[in-house]
């Protein structure tokens, strides 16, 4: 039986994750969500919100701190453009929020091109970023559109410690064959069913893998499991500041098992040209380096998404 390491104090993209305590400034900005919901259920008011008058938009986020930061960037940019925004943050993984998005109950949602494409089309073969975006747009259901993506990427990546990389000569995912099989990989339990999980690793690289569930989406428990040797490999999101801070080695993926995962806004038919322009202004300036720094301030400085978004948008001349 696999050992499962659970956490309710760290947030992750696509699993049971932490709901981070917000600073007072962030709480004030996010109070609109609580007032609108009147419930602990983040989707409780989505039906009413989805039918709100023109100029009112619902912005959602995954249960992942970095995704919430991007959602807040969109939300504040939209508010600056004159829109009324209701926030529905920390909803969960795609199996939860996509039904709400498809139903028009959430109007703007930060997504990731490659992962969303594979969720919608499991037979997708595109690997180039432009091809992935085109395929994603074709796969989207009626009423939804993928706007122009940011340069920023935040994708799943397989990481090892430098000591492990040096000991076994690990540079690419294929080199995991040098480790005892099956290779234990720390990651959200959903990784077991993802295209780049055990089946994908076996098909593309001949690697026998087993997921050791750590339900914090590449958060501190996942980092700890890798550092202390509980597992030799961990699935971390590439915009995680821990990769550089801890000196982890990200294994190269020459067969493109993990598709490009550019940040992209998923928009409902309520998102008009003015709203699209407000979102595009954010994504035009959002680089991977900027996202890593925002994530670092969130993790290390414990800054709220509201504070981070306001400061960054102001620095970029967008507020």
Phi, psi and omega in degrees: 000137181282144177280130179250125178257114186260151175212139172247010183248001179228143185265148179216151181277101174100038177193188176284112193225175187282149170252101188291143177290129182269144174293165186302320180297318180294322182298323180295319180292323184275357182299333179302323179298313183294320180295323182288323184283313186062025184202156176284347178283117183294346180254007188299325184257007189296329180296313180294320182295321183296337181255017182295163182295162178304138182099349177252125183231148176256125177250128181246169174212157172289171178273064185208125191301321180294320178296322178295323178299314179297318178301320180290326173301313178298314185300313182290326176294320178295318178297321178297330179277359175105006180271150172268125187243130169254131182262131174234084187260164175057044185285317183142210182262179186301324181299340179265305191277337184295326176298322178291320178295315180298328180280358179079017181271345173232131189263328182225129182217124175292130180229185182226122195306304185295315180295319179294321177301313181292333175292320183276329183221095184291346180261009182301141182242355182295142177231333178287141182307318180292320179293322178298316180297316179298316180295322178298315181297325177289329184277343183294141177291161180303140178094353179240147177222151174257120181283181179295128183286160173281163172291336182297135172239152178210080189246158176302138177213147181265123187237148175227164174287159178298324179299317179292318179299318181290320183296318185255357182069049184268125175232323181237169178300326180300330181291348177297347176295342180281347180270158175304137182259145355286146179285128178273128182237123176281133179180169175304148183302332179297339180302332180299337183249000181283155180301335180258015176277205184306317181295316179295319179297322178292314183292315186276323189236357180071023182266130172273120185230152177224131182274126172261103189297126172228104195272056176226020173054050179076018182279199187298328179289322177295316178299317180297317181300323179286317182296317185273002175085010177299327176222152178274344185223146176222144174272110178240147176283139191296340177269012177288128178294342182295333182299312179284318183300318183268357180069030179291156177254119177274121183286135179292152185233071186297339180264007176055044176298318175265121181285159174304135183236070175288144174294130181216142178273125174267125189234143176275175180293346178284345182279103184275183185299324179294317178293319179299322180295322179294320179289319181298327180297325177289308186294333179295336183251354185273103177263167176298319179299319179295320180293320177300318180292320175299317179296321179299316180295327177293314184284312187274320182266353180059031179285144179285158178299325180296315180293315180300316181295314181299314181296314183293315180297323177294316178299327181275358180076023182260355175237000000 
